[in-house]
Amino acid sequence: MDYSNIRMLIAKKEYRAAGGLIDSYLSKDNENHYLWYLRGTASLGAKNYNSALECFEKALSIKKEFEYFRAMGITYFEKLDFEEAIIEFENALKIKKDSEIYFYISLCCMFLEDPRSKDFMETAYFRNRKKTKELLVSLYDKVLKDSRELSDKQKKELEKIIKSIK
């Protein structure tokens, strides 16, 4: 079955419409792991974290996929539940060694003041330098740039460090 219409709605951030369409498909095929994943993705986009977690858990109960563990980790990360996020990210790494997952684990460790943060960031960087730099730039632009917690001097220093990454 083609789910491009659902993916398009999610990409357009039309989560309610995507959810309704997914629900109609799920009423006919409740054991479709990919539909549960898409339902979780729509819920995550709408910041309905508990629903997203339930959907990803359902998808994982049917089929263990890298993307499903990754999505669970991101959901926990966004909920600021870093311990649970690490567990899900580590499950994803058992399936596929991915620089983005190492990056996320590094951030979780940083928030938990776990010294392993540096090692995970280095692993992410050495696995895929370009992707890790893109993730750092995105994190800075979306979260840190407008943070009131950081001084202008700290922001300039972060910008300098990010720009220096090759």
Beta strands, then each sheet from edge to edge (+ up, - down):
end
